[in-house]
């Protein structure tokens, strides 16, 4: 039994993941629908900076968009969990296209900053949360016997996200600098509308709405009530600050060296590092637990961000940006993987949108602060924002790391209570919040202390676990790293 599970896990890879029945049906339109997301902030920054002449004003408009998205994204996730993704997505993409059109028009007419900020509210609030919806579909499709593919799916989604951040900023910068200052936002709105409607049409692969489960008497748990999710939100705030600080500071640096078009290449190099690391993360059979991977990844990210401010040339800055990008993916992928372990299935879309919203909020705050710093002291001052943000987030994650350890669904013991199975890592598809595990069949509950890493992989199908349970005894909870 253990040998079969271990062999299956060792074969986990992108090929096996993409052979998941129905996966390509939501992957392709999902990719098209979120491609414009990476274009929005940079498109706003470049357009507003062109019409106002101030990176500070551009940062404020972009920050309002990010804050609005951070506030409304979890609510969109809750609605998608409750009523279904397609029913929520269609009106959202229509509203987003109209809001971007309004913001673009006001900027071109020379509207005051307060008017731009006001128009940025619905623009951010209506950003469709396609990435979290895709991740939620993966979590639903990979339950049971395919649960060992969840980390690979998280890595695949990170690579997909980062590919959009390679293509999106370069495309938006080219359109804004070579075609028209508003061309980036216009293209973003059009792609969001078309891609979003195509994704919404894929109804067969969306998770079952919990509204139906609630009608059957099942209790719905808010993702924010899980302590580990709140810690991950802090971690993702720091990651968002890296994105925001890099966007503004790289744009300002390109202006300072007299080559605005270099911004897209520099930011694309940074995003390419993230994408390369994401591909590698999905191909590695990790020997350490996700909590340790998150902390180690964050240490590397903080160290890499600490030297950005010292770069004096575009070549050196591009190289450092590549290293920073390489350090983001391990933390980002691990965080998403941990959510799938911490949160019940009926709240996963909400949980993913909390993390997406945290990235957006961190990005918005960083854009604002970095914009002010670059206006007052130059581009190099803006690079201090990623350093400070990641350092603060790292301290928080380390201090609260115990909250990131979910409880495993079960452990097999003999009827007499003796340990008869090797220690195993918790099933990542279990989706149990803290305290949810612990139903004991046919006897009293027995606590199992200590680390639960090593040994057999507990992500085997529920049927196999039940078969062993009938022979060996009952289940008791364990805590994993």
C-alpha positions as CSV (number, residue, x, y, z in Angstrom):
1,X,0.0,0.0,0.0
2,X,2.6,2.5,1.0
3,X,4.9,1.6,-1.9
4,X,2.1,2.1,-4.4
5,X,1.2,5.5,-3.0
6,X,4.8,6.6,-2.9
7,X,5.3,5.5,-6.5
8,X,2.2,7.4,-7.7
9,X,3.3,10.5,-5.9
10,X,6.8,10.3,-7.4
11,X,5.3,10.4,-10.9
12,X,3.4,13.6,-10.2
13,X,4.2,16.1,-12.8
14,X,2.8,18.6,-15.3
15,X,1.9,15.9,-17.8
16,X,-0.1,13.9,-15.3
17,X,-1.8,17.1,-14.1
18,X,-2.9,18.2,-17.6
19,X,-4.4,14.8,-18.2
20,X,-6.9,15.4,-15.4
21,X,-10.3,15.0,-17.1
22,X,-11.9,18.3,-18.0
23,X,-8.8,20.4,-17.1
24,X,-8.1,21.9,-20.5
25,X,-11.7,23.0,-20.7
26,X,-11.2,25.6,-18.0
27,X,-7.5,26.2,-18.3
28,X,-7.4,27.8,-21.8
29,X,-10.3,30.3,-21.3
30,X,-9.0,30.9,-17.8
31,X,-5.6,31.9,-19.1
32,X,-7.2,34.3,-21.6
33,X,-9.4,35.8,-18.9
34,X,-6.6,36.7,-16.4
35,X,-4.0,37.7,-19.0
36,X,-5.1,41.4,-18.8
37,X,-4.8,41.5,-14.9
38,X,-1.0,42.2,-15.2
39,X,-1.8,45.1,-17.5
40,X,-4.2,47.0,-15.3
41,X,-1.9,48.6,-12.7
42,X,0.9,49.4,-15.1
43,X,-1.6,50.8,-17.6
44,X,-3.1,53.1,-15.0
45,X,0.4,54.3,-13.9
46,X,1.6,55.0,-17.4
47,X,-1.6,56.8,-18.5
48,X,-2.0,58.9,-15.4
49,X,1.7,59.8,-15.3
50,X,1.4,60.9,-18.9
51,X,-1.6,63.1,-18.3
52,X,-0.5,64.6,-14.9
53,X,3.3,64.4,-15.1
54,X,3.5,62.9,-11.6
55,X,4.3,59.4,-10.5
56,X,2.8,60.2,-7.1
57,X,-0.6,60.9,-8.7
58,X,-0.3,57.9,-10.9
59,X,0.5,55.8,-7.8
60,X,-2.5,57.1,-5.9
61,X,-4.9,56.2,-8.8
62,X,-3.4,52.7,-9.1
63,X,-3.4,52.3,-5.3
64,X,-7.1,53.1,-5.0
65,X,-7.7,50.5,-7.7
66,X,-5.7,47.9,-5.7
67,X,-7.3,48.7,-2.4
68,X,-10.8,48.5,-3.9
69,X,-9.9,45.1,-5.4
70,X,-8.5,43.9,-2.1
71,X,-11.8,44.9,-0.3
72,X,-14.2,43.4,-2.8
73,X,-12.3,40.3,-4.1
74,X,-13.2,38.2,-1.0
75,X,-16.8,39.2,-1.3
76,X,-16.7,38.1,-5.0
77,X,-15.2,34.8,-3.8
78,X,-17.9,34.3,-1.3
79,X,-20.6,34.9,-3.9
80,X,-18.8,32.5,-6.3
81,X,-18.7,29.8,-3.6
82,X,-22.3,30.3,-2.8
83,X,-24.0,30.8,-6.2
84,X,-21.5,29.4,-8.7
85,X,-18.6,31.0,-10.5
86,X,-20.4,31.6,-13.9
87,X,-23.4,33.4,-12.4
88,X,-21.0,35.9,-10.6
89,X,-18.5,36.3,-13.4
90,X,-20.7,37.5,-16.2
91,X,-22.0,40.7,-14.6
92,X,-18.5,41.4,-13.1
93,X,-16.6,41.4,-16.4
94,X,-19.3,43.7,-18.0
95,X,-19.0,46.1,-15.1
96,X,-15.2,46.0,-15.3
97,X,-15.1,46.9,-19.0
98,X,-17.4,49.9,-18.4
99,X,-15.4,51.1,-15.4
100,X,-12.1,51.0,-17.2
101,X,-13.6,52.9,-20.1
102,X,-14.8,55.6,-17.6
103,X,-11.4,55.9,-15.9
104,X,-9.6,56.2,-19.2
105,X,-12.0,58.9,-20.5
106,X,-11.6,61.0,-17.3
107,X,-7.8,60.7,-17.5
108,X,-7.7,61.8,-21.1
109,X,-10.0,64.8,-20.4
110,X,-7.5,66.0,-17.7
111,X,-9.9,65.3,-14.8
112,X,-8.6,66.2,-11.3
113,X,-7.0,63.5,-9.1
114,X,-10.0,63.1,-6.9
115,X,-12.1,62.3,-9.9
116,X,-9.6,59.7,-11.1
117,X,-9.5,58.2,-7.6
118,X,-13.3,58.0,-7.5
119,X,-13.4,56.3,-10.9
120,X,-10.7,53.8,-9.8
121,X,-13.0,52.4,-7.1
122,X,-15.4,50.5,-9.4
123,X,-12.4,49.6,-11.6
124,X,-10.7,47.7,-8.8
125,X,-13.9,46.4,-7.3
126,X,-14.9,44.7,-10.6
127,X,-11.6,43.0,-11.4
128,X,-12.7,39.4,-12.1
129,X,-11.1,36.9,-9.8
130,X,-10.4,34.3,-12.4
131,X,-7.1,33.1,-10.9
132,X,-8.8,32.0,-7.6
133,X,-11.6,30.5,-9.5
134,X,-9.2,28.4,-11.6
135,X,-7.4,27.3,-8.4
136,X,-10.7,26.4,-6.8
137,X,-11.6,24.2,-9.8
138,X,-8.2,22.4,-9.5
139,X,-8.9,21.7,-5.8
140,X,-12.3,20.2,-6.7
141,X,-10.9,18.1,-9.6
142,X,-8.0,16.8,-7.6
143,X,-9.8,15.5,-4.5
144,X,-9.3,11.9,-3.5
145,X,-6.8,9.8,-5.5
146,X,-5.4,12.7,-7.4
147,X,-4.7,14.8,-4.3
148,X,-0.9,14.3,-4.7
149,X,-1.1,16.6,-7.7
150,X,-2.2,19.6,-5.7
151,X,1.3,21.1,-5.2
152,X,1.9,20.6,-8.9
153,X,-1.3,22.4,-9.7
154,X,-0.3,25.3,-7.4
155,X,3.0,25.5,-9.2
156,X,1.3,25.4,-12.6
157,X,-1.0,28.2,-11.6
158,X,1.9,30.3,-10.4
159,X,3.7,29.8,-13.7
160,X,0.6,30.8,-15.5
161,X,0.2,33.9,-13.4
162,X,3.8,34.9,-13.9
163,X,3.6,34.3,-17.6
164,X,0.9,36.9,-17.7
165,X,3.3,39.2,-15.7
166,X,6.0,38.6,-18.3
167,X,3.7,39.4,-21.3
168,X,1.2,41.8,-19.7
169,X,3.6,44.6,-18.6
170,X,5.6,44.4,-21.8
171,X,2.5,44.6,-23.9
172,X,1.0,47.4,-21.8
173,X,4.2,49.4,-21.9
174,X,4.5,49.0,-25.7
175,X,0.9,50.0,-26.3
176,X,1.1,53.1,-24.0
177,X,4.5,54.3,-25.2
178,X,4.3,53.4,-28.9
179,X,0.6,53.5,-29.8
180,X,-1.3,55.7,-27.4
181,X,-1.2,56.4,-23.6
182,X,-4.6,54.9,-23.2
183,X,-4.0,51.9,-25.5
184,X,-2.9,49.7,-22.6
185,X,-6.1,50.1,-20.6
186,X,-8.3,49.8,-23.6
187,X,-6.7,46.5,-24.5
188,X,-7.0,45.3,-20.9
189,X,-10.7,46.0,-20.8
190,X,-11.3,44.2,-24.1
191,X,-9.4,41.1,-23.2
192,X,-11.0,40.9,-19.8
193,X,-14.4,41.0,-21.3
194,X,-13.8,38.4,-24.0
195,X,-11.8,36.0,-21.8
196,X,-14.1,36.4,-18.9
197,X,-17.2,35.5,-20.9
198,X,-15.4,32.5,-22.4
199,X,-14.4,31.2,-19.0
200,X,-17.9,31.8,-17.5
201,X,-19.3,29.5,-20.3
202,X,-17.3,26.6,-18.8
203,X,-20.0,25.6,-16.3
204,X,-19.4,21.9,-16.1
205,X,-16.0,22.1,-14.2
206,X,-17.0,24.8,-11.7
207,X,-17.2,23.6,-8.0
208,X,-20.6,22.8,-6.6
209,X,-22.0,26.0,-5.1
210,X,-22.3,25.8,-1.3
211,X,-25.7,27.5,-1.5
212,X,-27.0,24.0,-2.4
213,X,-25.1,22.4,0.5
214,X,-26.5,25.0,2.9
215,X,-29.9,24.1,1.8
216,X,-29.1,20.5,2.9
217,X,-28.1,21.7,6.4
218,X,-24.3,21.8,5.9
219,X,-22.5,24.5,7.8
220,X,-20.4,27.1,5.8
221,X,-17.1,28.2,7.3
222,X,-15.6,31.6,6.5
223,X,-12.0,31.2,5.2
224,X,-11.0,34.2,7.3
225,X,-11.9,32.3,10.5
226,X,-8.9,29.9,9.9
227,X,-5.9,31.3,11.8
228,X,-3.4,30.0,9.1
229,X,-5.2,32.0,6.4
230,X,-4.7,35.2,8.3
231,X,-1.0,34.5,8.6
232,X,-0.8,33.8,4.9
233,X,-2.5,37.1,4.2
234,X,0.3,38.9,5.9
235,X,2.8,37.0,3.8
236,X,1.0,37.8,0.6
237,X,0.8,41.5,1.6
238,X,4.6,41.5,1.5
239,X,4.7,39.8,-1.9
240,X,2.2,42.4,-3.2
241,X,4.5,45.1,-2.0
242,X,7.3,43.6,-4.0
243,X,5.2,43.8,-7.2
244,X,4.0,47.3,-6.5
245,X,7.4,48.7,-5.5
246,X,9.0,47.1,-8.5
247,X,6.4,48.5,-10.9
248,X,6.8,52.1,-9.9
249,X,10.5,52.1,-9.2
250,X,11.4,50.4,-12.5
251,X,9.3,52.8,-14.4
252,X,10.9,55.8,-12.6
253,X,14.4,54.3,-13.2
254,X,13.7,53.9,-16.9
255,X,12.6,57.6,-17.0
256,X,15.8,58.6,-15.2
257,X,18.1,56.9,-17.7
258,X,16.2,58.4,-20.6
259,X,14.7,55.1,-21.9
260,X,11.1,54.7,-20.8
261,X,10.6,51.6,-23.0
262,X,13.1,49.7,-20.9
263,X,10.5,49.5,-18.1
264,X,8.7,46.7,-19.8
265,X,11.9,44.7,-20.4
266,X,13.1,45.2,-16.8
267,X,9.8,44.2,-15.3
268,X,9.4,41.3,-17.7
269,X,12.8,40.0,-16.6
270,X,11.7,40.2,-12.9
271,X,8.5,38.3,-13.8
272,X,10.4,35.8,-15.9
273,X,12.5,34.9,-12.8
274,X,9.3,34.2,-10.9
275,X,8.0,32.0,-13.8
276,X,11.2,30.0,-14.0
277,X,11.2,29.3,-10.3
278,X,7.6,28.3,-10.5
279,X,8.3,25.7,-13.2
280,X,11.1,24.3,-11.0
281,X,8.9,24.2,-7.9
282,X,6.3,22.1,-9.7
283,X,8.9,19.6,-10.8
284,X,10.5,19.0,-7.4
285,X,9.5,16.2,-5.0
286,X,9.9,18.2,-1.8
287,X,11.4,16.5,1.3
288,X,10.6,19.3,3.7
289,X,7.1,20.5,4.9
290,X,5.3,23.4,3.4
291,X,5.7,25.6,6.5
292,X,9.5,25.4,6.4
293,X,9.4,26.0,2.6
294,X,7.4,29.1,3.1
295,X,9.8,30.5,5.7
296,X,12.9,29.6,3.7
297,X,11.4,31.1,0.6
298,X,10.6,34.3,2.4
299,X,14.1,34.6,3.8
300,X,15.5,34.4,0.3
301,X,13.0,37.0,-1.0
302,X,13.8,39.5,1.8
303,X,17.6,39.0,1.2
304,X,17.2,39.6,-2.6
305,X,15.0,42.7,-2.1
306,X,17.5,44.2,0.3
307,X,20.0,45.1,-2.5
308,X,17.7,46.5,-5.2
309,X,18.2,50.1,-4.0
310,X,22.0,49.9,-4.7
311,X,21.8,49.1,-8.4
312,X,23.2,51.8,-10.6
313,X,22.8,50.4,-14.1
314,X,20.0,48.8,-16.1
315,X,21.9,45.6,-16.6
316,X,22.6,45.2,-12.9
317,X,19.1,46.1,-11.9
318,X,17.7,43.6,-14.4
319,X,19.9,40.8,-12.9
320,X,18.8,41.7,-9.4
321,X,15.2,41.8,-10.5
322,X,15.6,38.3,-11.9
323,X,16.9,37.0,-8.6
324,X,14.0,38.7,-6.7
325,X,11.6,37.0,-9.1
326,X,13.3,33.6,-8.5
327,X,12.6,34.0,-4.8
328,X,9.0,35.0,-5.1
329,X,7.6,31.7,-6.6
330,X,8.6,29.3,-3.7
331,X,6.8,31.5,-1.2
332,X,3.8,32.2,-3.4
333,X,3.3,28.6,-4.5
334,X,3.7,27.2,-1.0
335,X,1.1,29.7,0.3
336,X,-1.5,28.6,-2.2
337,X,-0.8,24.9,-1.5
338,X,-1.2,25.5,2.3
339,X,-4.6,27.1,1.7
340,X,-5.8,23.9,0.0
341,X,-4.8,22.1,3.2
342,X,-6.2,24.6,5.7
343,X,-9.6,25.5,4.2
344,X,-12.8,23.5,3.7
345,X,-13.8,22.9,0.1
346,X,-16.8,25.2,0.3
347,X,-14.7,28.2,1.2
348,X,-11.7,27.8,-1.1
349,X,-12.6,30.4,-3.7
350,X,-13.0,32.9,-0.9
351,X,-9.7,31.9,0.6
352,X,-7.9,32.3,-2.7
353,X,-9.5,35.7,-3.2
354,X,-8.3,36.8,0.3
355,X,-4.8,36.0,-0.8
356,X,-5.2,37.7,-4.2
357,X,-6.7,40.7,-2.4
358,X,-3.8,40.7,0.0
359,X,-1.4,40.9,-3.0
360,X,-3.5,43.7,-4.5
361,X,-3.6,45.6,-1.2
362,X,0.2,45.2,-0.7
363,X,0.8,46.3,-4.3
364,X,-1.5,49.3,-3.8
365,X,0.2,50.4,-0.7
366,X,3.6,49.9,-2.2
367,X,2.7,51.8,-5.4
368,X,1.5,54.8,-3.2
369,X,4.6,54.9,-1.0
370,X,7.1,54.2,-3.8
371,X,5.5,56.8,-6.0
372,X,5.9,59.5,-3.3
373,X,9.5,58.4,-2.6
374,X,10.5,58.4,-6.3
375,X,9.0,61.8,-6.8
376,X,10.9,63.2,-3.8
377,X,14.2,61.2,-3.8
378,X,14.4,59.3,-7.1
379,X,13.9,55.7,-8.2
380,X,16.4,54.2,-5.8
381,X,14.4,55.3,-2.8
382,X,11.3,53.5,-4.2
383,X,13.2,50.2,-4.0
384,X,13.3,50.4,-0.2
385,X,9.6,49.6,-0.2
386,X,10.0,45.9,-1.1
387,X,12.8,45.5,1.5
388,X,10.8,47.0,4.4
389,X,7.6,45.2,3.5
390,X,9.1,41.7,3.1
391,X,11.2,42.1,6.3
392,X,8.1,42.9,8.3
393,X,6.1,40.1,6.8
394,X,8.9,37.6,7.4
395,X,9.0,38.6,11.1
396,X,5.3,38.0,11.4
397,X,5.3,34.7,9.6
398,X,8.1,33.3,11.7
399,X,6.4,34.6,14.9
400,X,3.1,33.0,14.0
401,X,4.3,29.9,12.2
402,X,2.5,27.5,14.5
403,X,-0.8,28.7,13.1
404,X,0.3,27.4,9.7
405,X,0.3,23.8,10.8
406,X,-3.1,22.2,10.0
407,X,-4.3,19.0,11.6
408,X,-4.2,15.9,9.5
409,X,-7.5,14.2,8.9
410,X,-6.5,10.9,10.5
411,X,-3.9,8.4,11.6
412,X,-4.3,4.7,11.6
413,X,-3.7,2.9,14.9
414,X,-4.6,-0.5,16.2
415,X,-7.7,-1.3,18.2
416,X,-5.5,-1.4,21.4
417,X,-4.1,2.1,20.6
418,X,-0.6,1.0,19.5
419,X,1.0,2.8,16.6
420,X,0.8,0.5,13.6
421,X,1.6,2.8,10.7
422,X,4.5,5.1,9.8
423,X,4.2,8.8,10.2
424,X,2.6,10.4,7.2
425,X,2.1,13.9,5.8
426,X,-1.5,15.1,5.8
427,X,-3.6,14.7,2.8
428,X,-3.4,18.1,1.0
429,X,-6.9,17.7,-0.3
430,X,-8.5,17.2,3.1
431,X,-9.3,20.8,3.4
432,X,-10.0,20.6,7.2
433,X,-9.7,23.7,9.3
434,X,-8.0,23.6,12.7
435,X,-9.9,21.5,15.1
436,X,-12.0,19.8,12.4
437,X,-10.1,16.5,12.5
438,X,-10.6,14.2,15.4
439,X,-13.7,12.0,14.9
440,X,-12.8,8.6,16.4
441,X,-14.6,5.5,15.4
442,X,-15.2,2.7,17.8
443,X,-13.1,4.0,20.8
444,X,-11.7,6.9,22.7
445,X,-9.7,9.7,21.0
446,X,-5.9,9.4,21.3
447,X,-3.7,12.4,20.7
448,X,-0.6,12.0,18.6
449,X,2.1,14.5,19.5
450,X,5.1,15.8,17.4
451,X,5.9,16.3,13.8
452,X,3.9,14.2,11.2
453,X,6.4,14.4,8.3
454,X,8.1,11.5,6.6
455,X,6.9,7.9,5.9
456,X,4.0,7.2,3.6
457,X,2.2,9.8,1.7
458,X,-1.3,10.3,3.2
459,X,-2.7,11.7,0.0
460,X,-3.9,8.4,-1.2
461,X,-7.6,7.9,-2.0
462,X,-10.1,7.9,0.7
463,X,-11.1,4.4,-0.3
464,X,-7.7,3.0,0.4
465,X,-7.6,4.7,3.7
466,X,-11.0,3.3,4.6
467,X,-9.8,-0.2,3.6
468,X,-6.8,0.0,6.0
469,X,-9.0,1.4,8.7
470,X,-11.3,-1.5,8.7
471,X,-8.4,-3.8,9.2
472,X,-6.2,-1.8,11.6
473,X,-8.6,0.1,13.7
474,X,-9.8,3.7,14.0
475,X,-8.5,7.2,13.2
476,X,-7.1,9.9,15.4
477,X,-5.8,13.3,14.4
478,X,-2.2,14.4,13.9
479,X,-0.6,17.8,13.5
480,X,1.6,18.4,10.4
481,X,4.5,20.7,9.7
